[in-house]
Amino acid sequence: MAEARPPFRADQVGSLLRPPELRAAREKALEGLYEAGALRELEDRCIREIIRLQESAGLHAITDGEYRRSSFHADFIDKLDGARATGRLAVRDTVGGFDENKAKEGKRFAPRAFSITGKLRHARAIEVDAFKFVKANTRRTAKQTIPSPTMLLRGGRAAVSVEAYPDLEEFHSDIAKVYREELQQLGEAGCRYVQLDDTNFAFLCDPELADTFRRDGYDPKRLPAQFAELINSAIAGRPAGMVAGIHLCRGNSVGQWAAQGGYEPVAEVLFNQVDVDAYFLEYDDARSGGFEPLRLLPSRSRKKIVLGLVSTKAPELEAKDAQKQLNEAAAKIVPLENLCLSPQCGFASTFRGNPISEEVQRRKLERVVEVAIEVWGSAR
């Protein structure tokens, strides 16, 4: 099958609901009560099944559903020498962690924080084996998701060991270095489609979360350019032909959310200074604002805007006509040729997943494909 260049007209963000058996096994594994080899065998079986589901839904970007992770970002960061997940950002009126009742109410949650305890090192490949497994089990495009390098900037100077990094410029340089090493190894394994999952750009759109950066000693007005510089350095020199996208996530944990506000505060830098090929933007509800910031995408740009119009938090299936109308509204600002569609986020940013059923997930993926075919004549 000849491959079109991603992102595809119908694409996806990456994480998918874990089957109950895998979710229960992960819970036990975190408590040290499930043998690693048995967990790996279960993951392998479940990933083969979720690959088949994605293919049958009509998708051409195929992931492992992030089935080998507990969290979309913390697992990756914890595997870097010198970094670890620690606590949560101090945000008012939030839930700290998993709370089933709060999840059902769609409350705001407090995002994870990270600490740098020593020199950052990429001592081992992190997602290469996971990627190889997907590539070996599909003839379509294997897509690899990794957290954005900006995640390591949370907490400011106080979160970074002074002994390891008396100079923060060296710290930023090491972040980019470990990412370049991972991307190089992914490229050698045949990866040609990578997505950076970034919450920090979206957090700057929310005054409450932007204030957490200010309290950490950052100037929120300067941060977008700093984020862009770090991302560009991290993906510079990536293997030839590797498409890089970025997903701006507003927080997604068991149905809860973290950020709200339109993209205007970051759009100019995002579209003009971040050297990626595609932007996955959440547009599933009023918290995301309107399409007006898309006007800042440079004219004649070949970059793609992937509109996340289908919610992964709510069980209701979006109507095709409503999706087409939103797509038409965006096409008045950005040429239709530059647009694609996807769910607004993954369905399971943590292994517990969002409060919807596997059947609803399947129907929502199929709906993205159906609308893309009716709009462009193809899901590719």
NORFENCOR-V622969 format. One record per backbone hydrogen bond with DSSP energy under -1.0 kcal/mol. CO is the residue of the C=O (numbers start at 0). NH is the residue of the N-H. Records with the same first field share a line. If there is no record, write none. Layout:
CO: NH / NH
This chain:
8: 340
14: 346
18: 22
19: 23
20: 24
21: 25
22: 26
23: 27
24: 28
25: 29
27: 32
28: 31
34: 38
35: 39
36: 40
37: 41
38: 42
39: 43
40: 44
41: 45
42: 46
43: 47
44: 48
45: 49
46: 50
47: 51
48: 52
49: 53
50: 54
51: 55
52: 56
53: 58
54: 57
59: 140
61: 142
63: 66
64: 15
65: 68
69: 350
72: 76
73: 77
76: 79
79: 82
80: 120
81: 116 / 117
83: 114
86: 112
88: 90
94: 109
98: 102
99: 103
100: 104
101: 106
102: 105
106: 256
107: 94
110: 88
112: 85
114: 83
115: 160
120: 80 / 122
126: 130
127: 131
128: 132
129: 133
130: 134
131: 135
133: 136
140: 61
143: 194
145: 196
147: 150
148: 151
149: 152
150: 153
152: 155
155: 158
156: 159
158: 115
160: 164
166: 170
167: 171
168: 172
169: 173
170: 174
171: 175
172: 176
173: 177
174: 178
175: 179
176: 180
177: 181
178: 182
179: 183
180: 184
181: 185
182: 186
183: 187
184: 188
185: 190
186: 189
191: 242
192: 143
193: 244
194: 145
195: 246
196: 147
197: 248
198: 202
199: 203
201: 204
202: 205
205: 209
206: 210
208: 212
209: 213
210: 214
211: 215
212: 217
213: 216
218: 221 / 222
221: 225
222: 226
223: 227
224: 228
225: 229
226: 230
227: 231
228: 232
229: 233
230: 234
234: 237
238: 241
242: 193
243: 276
244: 195
245: 279
246: 197
249: 257 / 258
252: 255
255: 252
256: 108
262: 265 / 266
265: 269
266: 270
267: 271
268: 272
273: 275
276: 303
277: 245
278: 305
279: 247
280: 307
284: 287
285: 288
286: 260
290: 293
291: 294
292: 295
293: 296
297: 300
303: 278
304: 339
305: 280
306: 308 / 341
307: 282
309: 343
318: 322
319: 323
320: 324
321: 325
322: 326
323: 327
324: 328
325: 329
326: 330
329: 332 / 333
334: 337
335: 338
337: 304
339: 306
340: 10
341: 309
346: 353
348: 71
349: 352
353: 355
356: 360
357: 361
358: 362
359: 363
360: 364
361: 365
362: 366
363: 367
364: 368
365: 369
366: 370
367: 371
368: 372
369: 373
370: 374
371: 375
372: 376
378: 9
